[in-house]
Amino acid sequence: MSSVAGLVLAAGFGRRFGSDKRRALMSSGLTLLGCSVATVAARCANTWLVLRPSDDAEALGLTHAVNVVRCEAAELGLGHSLACAMAAISRDSDADAVAVFLGDMPWITGASIERLLAAADADRIVLPEYQGQAGHPVIFGRRFWPDLLLLTGDTGARSVLHAHAEAVQRVPVDDPGVLQDVDTPHALHAQR
């Protein structure tokens, strides 16, 4: 099995939520971000979290030790945050792959993550598929990290997936959590 670093993207602004959704409380008592990070950190010993420069990591309710990356260009979009985090991971991690999670997806099951991690490889891109829909996390083998370093804008890593379609392995999972993110307070309460 390949070694996989976990990366949680949480430098976005989530304006549709109306407030900082990362601090919203879950039924477990953890914050939304704290819950998402805990799920990743329980399965990826080498876990990274990308935040805005002014974020107070403690105030976000984190309960696990993670490597924090501050993205100066977070307001420019997800691509910038991902590239910023990948610069640090490329420099400081010897992992074979990186599993990219979104900080507002707390319902991904541990079983799904473990299944995806088992498929990880330095020369493969792995993504979960639930009822025919691709979800998160997406695991990028180290071979694709140079492409991730070049990302900009707000479309994330779609361009990398399209450019390397032959390397993509879809892993079926019985887990709607790989599709469920929190964009509005209603989305959070509906899942409770």
N, C-alpha and C positions, 0 to 999 in steps of 0.2 A: 504494500500500500504506500502511496506517495505521501510525503509530508505536505500539509496544506495549511497555509496561514488564513485566518479569518479576517475579513475587512468589513466593518459596518460603516456605511455612508450616512452621516447625520449632520452635514453642514448646510443642508437646505433650509429654506425659510417657511415652507408649508403654509402659505398665506390663506389658503381656503379654509384652514382649520379655525382661524380667527385669533389664535394665541399660539404660544410655543407648544406644539403638540408633543414634543419630546418629553415635556414635564407632566403630561396628562397622566392621572393615576389609573392603573389597571385594577381589576378586582383582587389581584394578589397583593396589592399595596405597593408594588413597584411602579416606577414611572414607565411610560411606553418605551422610552429608549433603554431604561434599565432592564426591562424585560427582554427586549430584543438582544441586547448585549449579553445578558446572562445565558440565553439560549446558545449563542455562538461560542462564548468563552467556555461553556461546559463541554464543547466538542472540539474546539481548536485551541490548543495550548498557546499558540502564538497568535494573539488577537489584536487587531488594530482598529482604531476608531478615528474617523476624520470629523473634525469640528470646525466651527467658525473661529476666527482669531480671538474674539472677546468672550467666548463661551466659558462658563464656570463648570467644569466637568463634575464637581461634587454636587452642585445644585441640580444637575440633570439626573441625579439619583442612581448613579452607577454603583453596583455592588461588587464588581469584579475588577481586578487590576488589568488594564489594557495599555497598549502603546497608543498614545494620543498624538495625532498629526493635526496641526492647525493649517487650514487652507486660507491663505490671504485672498484668493480670488473666488471664494465660495459663492458670492453673489452673481457670478458669471455663469453658474450652472453646474449640473451634475458631472459633466465631462471634466471640468476643471478640478472638482473635488477628487474625482477618481484618479486623475493624472497626478495630482499632488500627493495623494496617499501612496500611489504606486512608486513614486520617486523614493519615498522613505523605505517602503517595503523592499524594493529592488536593491537598495543600498544596504539594508540592515537585516535581511532575512535570507536564509538559505533554503527556504521552502521550494518544493517542486511546483506548487500551484497556489493560487489565492482564490478563496471563496468570497464572492462579493455579495453582501447582504445589504438590504435597505433598513435604515433605523426605524422605520414605521411598519415593520412586518413582524409582529411578535408571536404570531400563531403558527409558524412553521414548526412541525414536530421534530423531535430529536431523531426519530426513526428515519424521516426523510433526509435529514442532514447526513446521517451516518451512511445511508444508501448512496448519496451523491459523493461523499468523501471517498467511499470505496471505489468509485469509478474514476477518481481524479488521476491525472497523469500529466507530466510536463509537456506532452505534445497533443493534448486534447482540451477541448472546451466542453464542459458538462453543464447541462441545465435540466431542471425538473420539468416534467410535463404532467399536468392534471387535466383529465378529460379533454385532451387535445390542445390545451393552452400551455404555452411556455411560461415559466415563472422564475422565481428567485429562491435560493441564491444561484448565481452563475459562477462556475469554477473555471478559471482561466489557467491553463498550464503555463509554465515559465516561458515557453517559446513565444507566447503572445504578449508578454509584459511590455516589450518595446512599443507595441501598438497602443497599449493602454496609456503609456507615458505621453502620447501625442494627442490625447483626447481634449476637446474643448466643447463649449456650448452646453446645451441642456438635453442632449439625446442619449447620454450615457454611452454604453459600449456597443450599441447596435451595429455600428460600422465595422467593428472587429468581428462580430458574429457573421455578418454578411461577407466580409473579405475572406473568412476562413471557414466557410460553410462545410467544407469536406472534413473538418476536424471536430465538428459539433456532434456530441453524443447526447441524445435526449433520453432521460431516465424517467420512465413512468412512475408516478407516486400516487398513492391514495390519500392526498392531503390538500384540501382547499387552501390551507395556510400559505402555500407557495404563491398564491395569487392575491391574497387579501392584505391590502395595505390600508393605512388610516389617512384619509385626506380631509375628513370632516368629523366633527364631534359625533354626528349621527352614525358614521361608519364604526367609530369606536364603541358606542353604546349598543349598536345592532349586534356586534360580536360577543358582547358580554352575556 
